[in-house]
Each structure stands twice: as C-alpha cells, then as structure tokens.
Amino acid sequence: MTDPARMVELWRGGLLESWHTGHAAVWSADGGLVEAWGDPGTVIFPRSSCKMMQALPLLESGAGAGLSSQRLALACASHQGAELHTGHVGRWLSDLGLGEADLRCGAHMPADTAERDRLIRAYEEPCQIHNNCSGKHAGFLMLSQHLKAGPEYVEIDHPVQQAVRTAFEEVTDEASPGYGIDGCSAPNFATTVAGLARAMAFFAGASTGGGVRERSAARLVEAMIAHPELVAGEGRACTELMRAMGGRAAIKTGAEAVFVAIVPEKRLGIALKIVDGSTRASEAAIAALLVRHGLLDPAHPAARKRLDAIQTNWRGRETGILRAAPGFP
C-alpha cells in the first residue's frame, strides 16, 4: 500500500495552515495506467461520480433508446433542484405514467437558491423530484418498467440493481468487493481508484459506431457535454468547468470528495478521491489535473475559483490561497 499523496494546500499569512491528501489515477483506453498519485489500488465508494455507469443498462436494454439528450444528462446528474431540473424530471415521470410517489430517492431541500426561497415563501415542503438524484431515479424507473420488474428498484436484489452491478463490474474490470447505501437509497458499488479511472477511460474511448455498450456510453458522454447545466447547475464545479473546457471533457463529482473526468479527444479517464472528504480539495485537484492535460486554461475564472484560489474574509480582505501541493499533479 502507498500512502495518500498531498494534493491541495491552504496557506495563510505565508504559513501552511492545512492540507488534503488523496489518491488519483489517469487511465488510457489504449495503454492502461498513465500516471498515479497515492495508491490507485485504494478501494472507494465512487458515490455519484459513477452515475454514467448506473445509466448504462437504461440504454443497453433498449429502454432508453428514444430518450432526449437532456434526459440522458439528467440520468447522470447530481442537479441543484432548480425549476429547470425539476421540470424535466417531472415531465419524464409523467411520460412514464408515473409520479413523484414512485421515486425511492427521498426528499431534501434543493440547493438552488431561487427554488429553495420559493418553497419557503409558499410554505411548501420539498418533494422527491427536488432530490439531486431524481434524474438517475427516473432512469431506474424507466428501466424497471422495461424489465417488468417491481416498484422497489433500489433494493440490491432488484433486476435494475443487478443490471447496474453487472455493467459496473465489467467497465471497471473489477469484481466489486461490496456496496454501501447511497444518500439516495440506491446501492453504491465499491471499486478501486484505478478501476474507476479505467471505467472512465472506457467511456472516453467509446464510439457511436461501436457495439451496443460503446454506443450507449458515447451517447451518455455526449449528453453530459451538451448539457452541463443539467449535470449540476449554476455555480457548481461540474457545470462551470465543463463550460470552461468548451466540450472537451465530461466531469462528474461524487460525495465525500470523489471526482472523475472523461476525455474523449485523448481517450483518457481520470479518477480521484480526497481522503478527508473535502469538496474544496476535490474541486482543486480535478482542476489541477485538467490543467495538466491541457484541457483547462488555468487563467479561466472557473479554474481560478478553485485552483490558486485567493481566500477572502467577510470584509473582502485577502486571507490566503488554496493551491495544488508541490509535486501534484
């Protein structure tokens, strides 16, 4: 086992105040492991960074053959619960002859400020469509209908989750050592950082002219790149960094500081995990890796917001800087 690598540091008053360590791997669809930091064999839960893998059976089965790119993007999304997102998901459920009560993701207050304020002013409670995973769950429901399976699609022995596990293990090229229950109640299968990067490299190398799985993967990547606003939302790293790269890569965050990138033009997959679960560190680390591979301009505001990011206090005074650690990447 290799110790985690120092990846991100916070400096204040010219002194190192704190730092974040992690593991990362870059995988080529053509040549395997390109580079790594820390221990790429570390087993992690990919959390929401693997949503494109969870969406593969939806397309491979034929259930989602006619889906729009917007709905495919939402199937891979951790959205803000803005009206833009809830409207799309609500219509998708309606088209399936289903409703909010058929979801099994649970409800939480939306991260979108306008929708949150609307709910508060109207004395309304958030519903399951506001859940950041509701697009993924709409896809699960569509697949469940196609399979003529039961309504409890998040259970580990349900045909939907069995199909997800099969696809997950095949594209990571690893037998998952187990699973945990995610925030949205769906099983989240464990894999190594290298396995996650290998899976992202598969998506990066997938072609619409390939077999069923390749075509399915390519459609999901194209949808994410085409609709960054649906994958996350305004102000979020996934949305802002994808826009900053001008369609050159699809990226996706996961809870507890996981981040992945799919780079079709270089046929590369990138995966990282920050050990302490810090979002600020995972966003800085993925930005640093995107800069390293020539995909992101370090001077772009979306990059500067997260990497070499000047820290200010409530009076607007400069207090420090968040930056990549020496030697990373």
C-alpha positions as CSV (number, residue, x, y, z in Angstrom):
1,M,0.0,0.0,0.0
2,T,1.2,3.5,-0.9
3,D,0.4,6.4,1.4
4,P,-2.0,9.0,0.0
5,A,-0.3,11.9,-1.8
6,R,-0.5,15.5,-0.6
7,M,-2.6,17.2,-3.3
8,V,-4.0,20.5,-2.0
9,E,-2.7,23.1,0.5
10,L,-4.2,26.1,2.2
11,W,-1.8,28.9,3.0
12,R,-2.5,31.9,5.3
13,G,0.0,34.6,6.3
14,G,2.8,32.9,4.5
15,L,2.4,29.7,6.5
16,L,0.9,26.3,5.6
17,E,-2.3,26.1,7.6
18,S,-3.8,22.8,6.3
19,W,-3.6,20.3,3.6
20,H,-5.5,17.5,1.9
21,T,-4.2,14.1,0.7
22,G,-5.7,11.7,-1.7
23,H,-5.3,9.1,-4.5
24,A,-5.6,9.7,-8.2
25,A,-5.2,7.8,-11.4
26,V,-5.2,8.6,-15.1
27,W,-6.0,5.7,-17.4
28,S,-5.7,5.4,-21.2
29,A,-8.3,3.5,-23.2
30,D,-5.4,2.3,-25.3
31,G,-2.5,1.8,-22.9
32,G,-3.7,1.3,-19.4
33,L,-2.4,3.3,-16.4
34,V,-0.7,6.5,-17.5
35,E,0.1,8.1,-14.1
36,A,-1.0,7.9,-10.5
37,W,-0.6,9.6,-7.1
38,G,-1.0,7.9,-3.8
39,D,-2.3,4.3,-4.1
40,P,-4.6,3.7,-7.2
41,G,-5.5,0.4,-5.6
42,T,-7.3,2.0,-2.8
43,V,-10.9,0.8,-2.6
44,I,-13.5,3.6,-2.5
45,F,-17.2,4.3,-2.9
46,P,-17.5,6.3,-6.1
47,R,-20.7,7.8,-5.0
48,S,-22.4,10.0,-7.6
49,S,-19.3,10.1,-9.8
50,C,-20.4,6.7,-11.3
51,K,-23.9,7.8,-12.4
52,M,-23.0,7.2,-16.1
53,M,-22.2,3.6,-15.2
54,Q,-25.6,3.3,-13.4
55,A,-27.3,4.7,-16.5
56,L,-25.6,2.2,-18.9
57,P,-28.3,-0.5,-18.5
58,L,-31.0,2.0,-19.4
59,L,-29.6,2.4,-22.9
60,E,-28.1,-1.1,-23.3
61,S,-31.5,-2.7,-22.6
62,G,-33.2,-0.6,-25.3
63,A,-35.5,1.0,-22.7
64,G,-33.9,4.5,-23.2
65,A,-33.4,4.2,-26.9
66,G,-35.6,7.2,-27.7
67,L,-34.6,9.4,-24.8
68,S,-33.5,13.0,-25.5
69,S,-30.0,14.1,-24.7
70,Q,-31.5,16.3,-21.9
71,R,-32.9,13.2,-20.1
72,L,-29.7,11.3,-20.6
73,A,-27.8,14.1,-19.0
74,L,-30.2,14.1,-16.1
75,A,-29.8,10.4,-15.7
76,C,-26.1,11.2,-15.0
77,A,-26.8,14.3,-12.9
78,S,-26.5,15.5,-9.3
79,H,-28.6,18.5,-10.0
80,Q,-29.5,21.6,-8.0
81,G,-33.2,21.1,-7.9
82,A,-33.8,24.2,-9.9
83,E,-37.0,24.6,-11.8
84,L,-35.0,23.7,-14.9
85,H,-34.2,20.3,-13.4
86,T,-37.5,19.5,-11.6
87,G,-39.4,20.4,-14.7
88,H,-37.5,18.0,-16.9
89,V,-37.8,15.2,-14.3
90,G,-41.4,15.8,-13.6
91,R,-42.3,15.6,-17.3
92,W,-40.2,12.4,-17.7
93,L,-42.1,10.7,-14.9
94,S,-45.4,11.9,-16.4
95,D,-44.4,10.4,-19.8
96,L,-43.9,7.1,-18.0
97,G,-47.3,7.3,-16.4
98,L,-45.7,7.7,-13.0
99,G,-45.3,10.4,-10.4
100,E,-43.3,11.7,-7.5
101,A,-44.5,9.0,-5.2
102,D,-42.9,6.3,-7.4
103,L,-39.5,7.6,-6.7
104,R,-37.4,6.0,-3.9
105,C,-34.7,8.7,-3.5
106,G,-36.3,10.7,-0.6
107,A,-36.7,14.4,-0.5
108,H,-34.4,17.2,0.5
109,M,-34.3,21.0,0.2
110,P,-33.0,22.0,-3.2
111,A,-29.5,23.6,-3.5
112,D,-30.9,26.1,-6.0
113,T,-31.5,29.3,-4.1
114,A,-34.4,30.5,-6.2
115,E,-36.3,27.3,-5.8
116,R,-35.5,27.0,-2.1
117,D,-36.7,30.5,-1.5
118,R,-39.9,29.8,-3.5
119,L,-40.7,26.8,-1.3
120,I,-40.1,28.7,1.9
121,R,-42.3,31.7,0.8
122,A,-45.1,29.3,-0.3
123,Y,-44.8,27.2,2.9
124,E,-44.2,24.2,0.8
125,E,-42.0,21.2,1.6
126,P,-39.5,19.9,-1.0
127,C,-40.5,16.7,-2.7
128,Q,-38.5,13.8,-4.1
129,I,-38.2,15.5,-7.5
130,H,-36.0,18.1,-5.8
131,N,-33.6,15.3,-4.8
132,N,-30.3,15.8,-6.7
133,C,-30.5,12.2,-7.8
134,S,-34.1,12.3,-9.2
135,G,-33.0,12.1,-12.8
136,K,-31.0,9.0,-12.1
137,H,-34.0,7.5,-10.4
138,A,-36.3,8.4,-13.3
139,G,-34.0,6.4,-15.4
140,F,-34.1,3.5,-12.9
141,L,-37.9,3.6,-13.1
142,M,-37.9,3.6,-16.9
143,L,-35.6,0.5,-16.9
144,S,-37.8,-1.2,-14.3
145,Q,-40.8,-0.7,-16.4
146,H,-39.0,-2.1,-19.4
147,L,-37.9,-5.2,-17.4
148,K,-41.4,-5.5,-16.0
149,A,-39.9,-5.6,-12.5
150,G,-41.3,-4.5,-9.2
151,P,-41.5,-0.9,-7.8
152,E,-38.7,-1.3,-5.2
153,Y,-36.0,-0.7,-7.8
154,V,-33.3,0.4,-5.2
155,E,-33.2,-3.0,-3.5
156,I,-29.9,-4.9,-4.1
157,D,-31.7,-8.0,-5.5
158,H,-33.9,-6.0,-7.9
159,P,-33.3,-6.6,-11.6
160,V,-32.4,-2.9,-12.1
161,Q,-29.6,-3.0,-9.5
162,Q,-28.4,-6.4,-10.7
163,A,-28.0,-4.9,-14.2
164,V,-26.2,-1.9,-12.7
165,R,-23.8,-4.2,-10.8
166,T,-23.0,-6.2,-13.9
167,A,-22.3,-3.1,-16.0
168,F,-20.3,-1.6,-13.2
169,E,-18.0,-4.6,-12.7
170,E,-17.5,-5.0,-16.4
171,V,-16.4,-1.5,-17.2
172,T,-14.2,-1.2,-14.1
173,D,-12.9,-4.6,-14.9
174,E,-13.1,-5.5,-11.2
175,A,-15.3,-7.6,-9.1
176,S,-16.8,-5.1,-6.6
177,P,-15.9,-6.1,-3.0
178,G,-19.2,-4.8,-1.7
179,Y,-21.7,-2.0,-1.7
180,G,-23.0,0.8,0.6
181,I,-26.3,2.6,0.5
182,D,-26.0,6.0,-1.0
183,G,-27.8,9.1,0.1
184,C,-30.5,8.5,-2.5
185,S,-31.0,4.9,-1.2
186,A,-29.6,3.2,-4.2
187,P,-26.7,0.7,-3.8
188,N,-23.3,2.2,-4.5
189,F,-20.8,-0.4,-5.5
190,A,-17.2,-0.1,-4.3
191,T,-14.2,-0.2,-6.6
192,T,-10.6,1.0,-6.7
193,V,-9.5,4.4,-7.8
194,A,-7.8,2.6,-10.7
195,G,-10.9,0.7,-11.6
196,L,-12.9,4.0,-11.6
197,A,-10.3,5.6,-13.9
198,R,-10.4,2.5,-16.1
199,A,-14.1,2.8,-16.4
200,M,-13.9,6.5,-17.3
201,A,-11.3,5.6,-20.0
202,F,-13.8,3.2,-21.5
203,F,-16.4,6.0,-21.7
204,A,-13.7,8.2,-23.2
205,G,-12.9,5.7,-25.9
206,A,-16.5,4.7,-26.7
207,S,-17.7,5.4,-30.2
208,T,-21.2,5.8,-31.6
209,G,-20.1,3.4,-34.3
210,G,-19.2,0.6,-31.8
211,G,-21.2,-2.1,-30.2
212,V,-24.3,-1.6,-28.0
213,R,-22.3,-0.8,-24.9
214,E,-19.9,1.6,-26.7
215,R,-22.8,3.4,-28.4
216,S,-24.6,3.7,-25.0
217,A,-21.6,5.1,-23.3
218,A,-20.8,7.5,-26.1
219,R,-24.4,8.8,-26.0
220,L,-24.2,9.5,-22.3
221,V,-20.9,11.3,-22.6
222,E,-22.2,13.4,-25.5
223,A,-25.3,14.3,-23.4
224,M,-23.3,15.4,-20.4
225,I,-21.0,17.6,-22.5
226,A,-24.0,19.1,-24.4
227,H,-25.9,19.9,-21.2
228,P,-23.5,20.9,-18.4
229,E,-26.3,23.0,-16.8
230,L,-28.3,19.8,-16.3
231,V,-25.5,17.7,-14.9
232,A,-25.1,20.0,-11.9
233,G,-26.3,23.6,-12.0
234,E,-25.3,27.3,-11.9
235,G,-22.2,27.9,-9.7
236,R,-21.3,24.2,-9.4
237,A,-17.9,22.9,-10.4
238,C,-19.1,20.3,-12.9
239,T,-21.1,22.8,-14.8
240,E,-18.6,25.7,-14.7
241,L,-15.6,23.6,-15.5
242,M,-17.3,21.7,-18.4
243,R,-18.3,25.1,-19.9
244,A,-14.7,26.4,-19.4
245,M,-13.4,23.4,-21.4
246,G,-15.7,24.1,-24.3
247,G,-17.0,20.5,-24.6
248,R,-13.6,18.8,-24.5
249,A,-14.4,16.7,-21.4
250,A,-17.2,15.5,-19.2
251,I,-16.6,15.6,-15.5
252,K,-18.7,14.4,-12.5
253,T,-18.3,14.8,-8.8
254,G,-19.3,12.4,-6.1
255,A,-20.0,12.9,-2.4
256,E,-17.1,12.6,0.0
257,A,-14.6,14.2,-2.4
258,V,-14.6,11.9,-5.4
259,F,-14.2,13.4,-8.9
260,V,-13.9,11.8,-12.4
261,A,-13.2,13.1,-15.9
262,I,-13.9,11.6,-19.3
263,V,-11.6,13.0,-22.1
264,P,-12.7,11.7,-25.5
265,E,-10.1,13.5,-27.5
266,K,-7.3,11.9,-25.6
267,R,-9.2,8.7,-24.8
268,L,-8.3,9.3,-21.1
269,G,-10.2,8.6,-17.9
270,I,-9.3,10.4,-14.6
271,A,-10.4,9.5,-11.1
272,L,-9.5,10.9,-7.7
273,K,-10.5,10.6,-4.1
274,I,-9.6,13.1,-1.3
275,V,-9.1,11.1,1.9
276,D,-10.8,13.6,4.2
277,G,-13.9,14.1,2.0
278,S,-13.3,17.8,1.4
279,T,-15.1,19.2,-1.6
280,R,-12.9,22.2,-1.9
281,A,-9.9,19.9,-2.3
282,S,-11.5,17.5,-4.8
283,E,-12.5,20.5,-7.0
284,A,-9.0,22.0,-6.8
285,A,-7.4,18.6,-7.5
286,I,-9.6,17.9,-10.6
287,A,-9.0,21.4,-11.9
288,A,-5.2,20.8,-11.5
289,L,-5.4,17.5,-13.4
290,L,-7.5,19.1,-16.2
291,V,-4.9,21.9,-16.5
292,R,-2.1,19.3,-16.5
293,H,-3.6,17.6,-19.5
294,G,-4.2,20.8,-21.5
295,L,-7.9,20.8,-21.2
296,L,-8.5,23.7,-18.9
297,D,-6.9,27.2,-19.0
298,P,-5.6,27.9,-15.5
299,A,-6.4,31.6,-16.0
300,H,-10.1,30.9,-16.7
301,P,-12.3,32.3,-13.9
302,A,-13.9,28.8,-13.4
303,A,-10.4,27.4,-12.8
304,R,-9.2,30.3,-10.6
305,K,-12.3,29.9,-8.5
306,R,-10.9,26.5,-7.4
307,L,-7.2,26.4,-8.1
308,D,-4.8,29.1,-6.9
309,A,-7.9,30.4,-5.4
310,I,-7.5,33.6,-3.3
311,Q,-9.3,33.3,0.0
312,T,-11.1,36.3,1.4
313,N,-12.9,37.1,4.6
314,W,-16.3,38.6,5.3
315,R,-14.8,42.1,4.7
316,G,-13.3,41.1,1.4
317,R,-9.8,41.1,2.7
318,E,-7.4,38.6,1.2
319,T,-6.5,36.0,3.8
320,G,-4.8,33.2,2.0
321,I,-4.6,30.9,-1.0
322,L,-5.8,27.4,-1.9
323,R,-3.5,25.7,-4.3
324,A,-2.1,22.4,-5.6
325,A,0.6,21.0,-3.4
326,P,4.2,20.8,-4.8
327,G,4.6,17.7,-6.9
328,F,0.9,17.5,-7.7
329,P,0.0,16.9,-10.3
